[in-house]
Amino acid sequence: MSTHDLVIRNATVVDGTGAPARVADVAVSGDRITEVGVVDGRGHREIDADGLTVTPGFIDVHTHFDGQATWDPVLAPSSIHGVTSIVMGNCGVGFAPARPTPEHHDWLIGMLEGVEDIPGTALAEGLTWDWESFTDYLDALGRRRYAIDVATQVAHAPLRAYAMGERGADPLEVPTAEELAEMAVQVRAGIEAGALGFTTSRTYIHRTRDGAPLGTRYSSIDELTALVTAMAETGRGVVQLISDAYQSPDVDFTKAEMATMRALVEATGRPLSMTVQQPEPLPDRWREMASWVDECVAAGLPMKTQVSARPIGVLQGLTASLNPLVLCASFQEIARLPLAEQVVALRDPERRARIVAEHAARQIDGMLFEITHGFHKLFPMGDPVDYEPAPETSIAGIAAATGRNPVEVVLDLLVERDGNQLLYMPLFNFAKGNLDDVREMLLAPNSLLGLSDAGAHCGAISDASMTTTALALWTRDRRRDPLPVELMVHHLTQRGAQHVGWFDRGVVAPGHLADLNVIDMATLGAHPPHIVRDLPAGGRRLMQTASGYRHTFKSGVETFVDGEHTGALPGALVRGVQPAPR
């Protein structure tokens, strides 16, 4: 009778492939799964998982832990939510390559502070800068240990700045032949050293700390093709990008962007995924893009939409980066006071009246108007978090039911819980007041689950818990038309893993990495986010915990028990493609 390091008994195994769930034992020796089925041998440790669900460890292909990974070995909240492997370097932003000067370092910090809402003071204190080239950055990551596995991609914006200097930050500047050749050398070297792909940004939303657009925004097809061709020459690597194609009202612009993406894949043959969300002004554009991707795939082009399992939600409050009052002069007067003093000031009837009047008089447009005036889709955040809230529970709904001005409702809510109450705004993917269209996105054959942005938007977005929502909401809590647990686990594991070239994980099967979650599906859920100040220099970020994760294993080592880190750090940098078990 064989002996294993670990045997998980009587579990409902959802293996990640999309195959039907089945009751089975799972045996582990070392860092690998050795048996799945009826395991006759014993384990040095045994877990009775009767009534529990075993899945592969989750894989998040869209994170922004690029800075945090240089000082934080735990990488929460992702690791708290069943994630055992992450991919960084998305959206064309990152910290390598980096010229070894304070001025260049400050520019990179300003870029990430603006684009991804990561406190610049935390980055300035936390980043170790023990690298210059991208391969140096990989080596720096390789010297560290983590609770999860970490991989990254070559990002376009720092590449331009490294090769072109200040001109690289200007989206209207075109690289010279020599500069483009230098960037191509960096891309190829990065892929050969273990980067998973190349990423870029083509959206107006991404701006530096000073409000400047990223230098990558208008990059020509010639520039992109040269860089991706350098990657393609290695025979591996994926392309990830964000474009305004899903949110621009300019139909000709959208067609041109889609043509650029298709031409890039046709010229290089490398798999490409693009951000696709549903903005309220263009509720059906995502469907057009999904159909277009289906046509491209039918023509033999490896392309995917990268979608979310829930709304992209902006959190608002006195402790967050935003709230509906931020443009009101009478709020700005107190915005920098200690929280307790803000609460007292916002209870003053005279100040409240001024804020209501100032809010009504302020004329703005665009996304800032949506954030500060979109009361029909702004909701009090409760426990457990409801990521598909009913219209009548919105600020507008509460105001209508109680005969109050919506700003008065906001003022009342913001001072609850001693000023710690958060409001939730589904900014994208909630245009019709429900998640029916998100369900359609998840069912699309060429969609890839991503966009958690874990590690970024520290004071406004807490979507690292996307994995928990994907299971709890879609397979258990959805009021109508739930999705099969097998599909959602496949989205969270094998589908993303195979896209980036990881064939050694994402499946519960012999020979695969023993990255495993043991989940109590009855109690699985995400708690409300809260602000913590655990970044370097006391920087703040949103933290979100979960219930239901009884055990998480990374490479056979238990990393979390009931949401608490065991202290184990079995994770490491993953370099490049990982072959399937033989």
Sequence and secondary structure as in RCSB ss.txt:
>XXXX:A:sequence
MSTHDLVIRNATVVDGTGAPARVADVAVSGDRITEVGVVDGRGHREIDADGLTVTPGFIDVHTHFDGQATWDPVL
APSSIHGVTSIVMGNCGVGFAPARPTPEHHDWLIGMLEGVEDIPGTALAEGLTWDWESFTDYLDALGRRRYAIDV
ATQVAHAPLRAYAMGERGADPLEVPTAEELAEMAVQVRAGIEAGALGFTTSRTYIHRTRDGAPLGTRYSSIDELT
ALVTAMAETGRGVVQLISDAYQSPDVDFTKAEMATMRALVEATGRPLSMTVQQPEPLPDRWREMASWVDECVAAG
LPMKTQVSARPIGVLQGLTASLNPLVLCASFQEIARLPLAEQVVALRDPERRARIVAEHAARQIDGMLFEITHGF
HKLFPMGDPVDYEPAPETSIAGIAAATGRNPVEVVLDLLVERDGNQLLYMPLFNFAKGNLDDVREMLLAPNSLLG
LSDAGAHCGAISDASMTTTALALWTRDRRRDPLPVELMVHHLTQRGAQHVGWFDRGVVAPGHLADLNVIDMATLG
AHPPHIVRDLPAGGRRLMQTASGYRHTFKSGVETFVDGEHTGALPGALVRGVQPAPR
>XXXX:A:secstr
  EEEEEEEEEEE  SSS   EEEEEEEETTEEEEEE   SEEEEEEE TT EEEE EEES B  TTGGGT SS 
TTGGGGTEEEEE  GGG  S S  SSHHHHHHHHHHHHHHH   HHHHHHH     SSHHHHHHHHHT  BSSEE
E  EEHHHHHHHHHGGGGG TT    HHHHHHHHHHHHHHHHHT  EEEEEE TT B TTS B TTTT  HHHHH
HHHHHHHTTT  EEEEEEGGGT S HHHHHHHHHHHHHHHHHH   EEEE   BTTSTTHHHHHHHHHHHHHHTT
  EEEEE SS EEEEESSSSSB TTTT HHHHTTTTS HHHHHHHHT HHHHHHHHHHHHH    HHHHHHHH G
GG EE  SS  SS  GGGSHHHHHHHHT  HHHHHHHHHTGGGGT  EEEEEES TTSSSHHHHHHHH TTEEE 
   BT  TTT   TTHHHHHHHIIIII SSS   HHHHHHIIIIIHHHHHTB SSSS STTSB  EEEE TTT E
E   EEEEEEGGGEEEEE  EE EEEEEETTEEEEETTEE S   B B  S B    
